[in-house]
C-alpha cells in the first residue's frame, strides 16, 4: 500500500440569493503530492453531498487498487 494523503476542502458561505442560499467552493485531491484539482463551485446542498460521496468512493477505489 502506498502512503498517500487525500484532502477535501469545502469553503461554504451563505448569500441572500433567490434560488439558493448556499455557495460552496470545493477543492480536492486523492494524492496531495499531485496537487489540488481546480475548484468546483456548487450552490445546492445535495450537490455538495453527492460530490463528497463520489470523492470518498473514488478514494476507496484507489485504495483497493493500491492493495494492502
N, C-alpha and C positions, 0 to 999 in steps of 0.2 A: 504494500500500500504506500502510495506517495504521501508525503507530509504536505498537504495542501490546505490553505486557508481560504475560505469563502467569505464574502462580505455583501450585505444588502443594506443600503441606506435609503430610508424614506423620509423626505422632508415634507411634512404636511402643514398646510396653513388653511385658514378659513377666510373666505371672501363673501361679501354680500353680492351674490350673483343669482339672477332669477332661475337659472336651470340647475345649478348645483353649488352648494356652499363649500365643497371640498376642492382643494388643489393639492396634488401630491406630485413631487418630483422624485423619481426612483432611479438610483444608480446601483449597479450590481456587478459582481464577478463571481465565478466559481473557482478562480485561482488568482489571488492578488498579485502574484508575480507577473501576470499578463496584463494588469491594469484594469480599470473600470470601463464598462460599456458606456456608450452615450446615454444621457438621461432620457427617461421616458416620462412624459407629463400626463397625468391622469386626473379625472375630475369626478369619478364615481367610486364610492366605497367598495362596491362589488368588483370593479375592475382592479382595484388595489389588492383585494383579497385573492382574486384569480391570479394576478401577477406573482404574488408571494407563493401561492400554492404551486404554480408552474416552476418557479425558481427552485423551490425545495425538491420537487420531483426530478428536475434536471441534475441537481446536486447529488441526490440519492443515486440516480442512474450512473453518473460519473464515478461515484464511489464504488458501485458494484463492478464497473468496468475496470477500475484500478486493481480490484481484488483485495484480499485480506493482508 
